Amino acid sequence: AVGANSFDESINISSSSYSSSASSNSSSDDAAVSGSIQQQRKQRDILDRTLDALDLTRHRHKRVSELSGGMKRRLSLSLAFLGEPAVLFLDEPTSGCDSWTRELVRKDILSRRGACAVLISTHHTDDVDVLADRGWFLSDRYLEVDEAVVDLAAWRSSELQRRQTTAQHRPQPTTMQ
């Protein structure tokens, strides 16, 4: 995630300057140089598409410190997808976003459906409704609900009724006069 000290302030998010290198020589001696170059081009293409999808292309040469909170959240998401992970964990991906940014983030996550498994932790049930196939609800560190999203509305309704009934039967505090 992008945070106050997560990136060197001089980072440039331009795909033309993006590069990665392993700390050891992990290249196979049998690998073709052209294959390595193609991999770099592929990463640049992924970055270009993601920056475009998340409306960050015009900000690609800015320092991270110059970006707004919503832009940093979108940048974090675009960087998470760069390595084409098999599983991606997103913590509150739309939290703190305005409605426009929230929609961009949702569309980008949905566009990657099938490319990788995405696990999202969120307090926004509407994100669950839009983005998820299944919903897990935790209570006191334990899995309380594991349902298909289409079945969650019924569970939420019954849970709300249960909580209201419990509250109605709770003894009311007495005041002394």
C-alpha positions as a printed NumPy array, in Angstrom:
array([[  0.   ,   0.   ,   0.   ],
       [  1.106,   3.525,  -0.617],
       [  1.738,   5.316,   2.639],
       [  3.627,   8.287,   3.926],
       [  7.008,   6.552,   3.846],
       [  6.263,   3.663,   1.492],
       [  8.054,   5.152,  -1.475],
       [ 11.131,   7.177,  -2.023],
       [  9.849,  10.684,  -2.747],
       [ 11.796,  10.756,  -6.002],
       [  9.933,   7.817,  -7.543],
       [  8.686,   8.513, -11.021],
       [  5.637,   6.499, -12.117],
       [  6.419,   6.82 , -15.783],
       [  6.391,   3.484, -17.568],
       [  9.34 ,   4.661, -19.639],
       [ 11.476,   4.743, -16.488],
       [  9.976,   1.719, -14.763],
       [ 12.357,  -1.155, -14.277],
       [ 12.956,  -4.011, -11.887],
       [ 15.957,  -6.122, -11.139],
       [ 16.482,  -9.102,  -8.891],
       [ 19.285,  -8.888,  -6.31 ],
       [ 20.835, -12.043,  -7.715],
       [ 21.24 , -13.285, -11.239],
       [ 18.016, -15.228, -11.597],
       [ 18.089, -15.262, -15.402],
       [ 18.56 , -18.625, -16.981],
       [ 21.618, -18.94 , -19.159],
       [ 19.331, -20.507, -21.768],
       [ 16.915, -17.544, -21.798],
       [ 16.907, -15.347, -24.858],
       [ 17.733, -11.667, -24.456],
       [ 14.676, -10.894, -26.565],
       [ 12.519, -12.742, -24.011],
       [ 13.802, -10.483, -21.248],
       [ 13.108,  -7.403, -23.34 ],
       [  9.622,  -8.699, -24.157],
       [  8.963,  -9.162, -20.419],
       [  9.955,  -5.537, -19.76 ],
       [  7.694,  -4.374, -22.592],
       [  4.869,  -6.468, -21.185],
       [  5.295,  -4.829, -17.757],
       [  5.311,  -1.385, -19.377],
       [  2.136,  -2.274, -21.283],
       [  0.471,  -3.437, -18.077],
       [  1.512,  -0.231, -16.321],
       [  0.303,   1.921, -19.238],
       [ -3.086,   0.173, -19.302],
       [ -3.488,   0.39 , -15.542],
       [ -2.484,   4.031, -15.331],
       [ -4.952,   4.776, -18.126],
       [ -7.773,   2.762, -16.521],
       [ -7.24 ,   4.519, -13.201],
       [ -6.92 ,   7.979, -14.802],
       [ -3.315,   8.461, -13.728],
       [ -1.67 ,   8.819, -17.152],
       [ -1.523,  12.61 , -16.999],
       [  0.128,  12.373, -13.548],
       [  2.772,   9.824, -14.523],
       [  5.707,  12.237, -14.158],
       [  4.691,  13.617, -10.761],
       [  6.357,  12.689,  -7.522],
       [  4.268,  10.496,  -5.261],
       [  4.292,  13.281,  -2.65 ],
       [  2.441,  15.507,  -5.152],
       [ -0.46 ,  13.061,  -5.553],
       [ -3.707,  13.314,  -3.641],
       [ -4.79 ,  10.545,  -1.282],
       [ -7.127,   9.081,  -3.897],
       [ -4.385,   9.127,  -6.526],
       [ -2.021,   7.35 ,  -4.142],
       [ -4.668,   4.698,  -3.546],
       [ -5.053,   4.228,  -7.327],
       [ -1.264,   4.118,  -7.762],
       [ -1.033,   1.457,  -5.086],
       [ -3.621,  -0.622,  -6.93 ],
       [ -1.816,  -0.251, -10.267],
       [  1.494,  -1.312,  -8.704],
       [ -0.166,  -4.316,  -7.061],
       [ -1.233,  -5.618, -10.465],
       [  2.174,  -5.108, -12.119],
       [  3.566,  -8.48 , -11.179],
       [  0.432, -10.247, -12.444],
       [ -0.079, -12.03 ,  -9.116],
       [ -2.077, -15.26 ,  -8.847],
       [ -3.635, -13.957,  -5.61 ],
       [ -3.993, -10.317,  -4.631],
       [ -5.003,  -9.088,  -1.174],
       [ -6.604,  -5.63 ,  -1.112],
       [ -7.283,  -3.909,   2.195],
       [-10.109,  -1.37 ,   1.941],
       [ -9.419,  -0.577,  -1.745],
       [-12.137,   2.113,  -1.967],
       [-11.936,   3.512,   1.557],
       [-11.585,   7.275,   1.565],
       [-12.299,   7.549,  -2.16 ],
       [-14.832,   9.918,  -3.635],
       [-17.598,   8.315,  -5.696],
       [-15.783,   8.887,  -9.016],
       [-12.517,   7.331,  -7.789],
       [-14.427,   4.514,  -6.134],
       [-16.037,   3.655,  -9.462],
       [-12.656,   3.723, -11.268],
       [-11.148,   1.377,  -8.682],
       [-14.12 ,  -0.979,  -8.859],
       [-14.028,  -1.081, -12.667],
       [-10.309,  -1.826, -12.659],
       [-10.698,  -4.665, -10.155],
       [-13.647,  -6.096, -12.107],
       [-11.723,  -5.893, -15.389],
       [ -9.181,  -8.312, -13.941],
       [-11.742, -10.954, -13.03 ],
       [-10.36 , -14.325, -13.96 ],
       [ -6.78 , -13.063, -14.212],
       [ -6.168, -13.617, -10.504],
       [ -7.971, -14.295,  -7.249],
       [ -8.694, -11.053,  -5.407],
       [ -9.363, -11.094,  -1.668],
       [-10.762,  -7.835,  -0.322],
       [-11.142,  -6.747,   3.263],
       [-13.683,  -3.961,   3.604],
       [-16.34 ,  -2.432,   5.804],
       [-18.265,  -1.292,   2.718],
       [-20.967,  -3.864,   2.027],
       [-21.703,  -2.204,  -1.314],
       [-18.129,  -3.062,  -2.395],
       [-18.892,  -6.675,  -1.501],
       [-22.107,  -6.552,  -3.547],
       [-20.311,  -5.118,  -6.588],
       [-16.927,  -6.855,  -6.471],
       [-17.338, -10.211,  -4.79 ],
       [-18.64 , -13.639,  -5.633],
       [-18.549, -14.743,  -1.987],
       [-18.676, -12.877,   1.28 ],
       [-17.01 , -13.84 ,   4.524],
       [-17.967, -12.058,   7.712],
       [-15.751, -12.314,  10.75 ],
       [-16.897, -11.847,  14.328],
       [-14.469, -11.92 ,  17.241],
       [-11.752, -13.306,  14.914],
       [-13.939, -16.229,  13.793],
       [-15.628, -16.865,  10.477],
       [-19.317, -16.225,  11.118],
       [-20.647, -16.237,   7.56 ],
       [-19.45 , -17.757,   4.307],
       [-22.095, -17.165,   1.649],
       [-22.48 , -16.45 ,  -2.014],
       [-23.037, -12.717,  -2.465],
       [-26.538, -13.343,  -3.843],
       [-27.447, -14.947,  -0.493],
       [-25.936, -12.249,   1.71 ],
       [-28.934,  -9.9  ,   1.514],
       [-31.11 , -12.49 ,   3.234],
       [-28.454, -13.067,   5.898],
       [-28.063,  -9.307,   6.509],
       [-31.82 ,  -8.919,   6.854],
       [-32.122, -11.799,   9.343],
       [-29.075, -10.546,  11.283],
       [-30.562,  -7.053,  11.508],
       [-33.85 ,  -8.487,  12.798],
       [-31.969, -10.606,  15.357],
       [-30.035,  -7.588,  16.625],
       [-33.179,  -5.452,  16.866],
       [-34.992,  -8.189,  18.806],
       [-32.035,  -8.612,  21.152],
       [-31.91 ,  -4.86 ,  21.771],
       [-35.657,  -4.725,  22.519],
       [-35.397,  -7.469,  25.152],
       [-32.355,  -6.012,  26.847],
       [-33.165,  -4.613,  30.317],
       [-33.331,  -0.834,  30.28 ],
       [-31.118,   1.013,  32.756],
       [-32.98 ,   2.602,  35.614],
       [-32.308,   6.086,  36.821],
       [-32.331,   7.021,  40.441],
       [-34.241,  10.054,  41.542]])
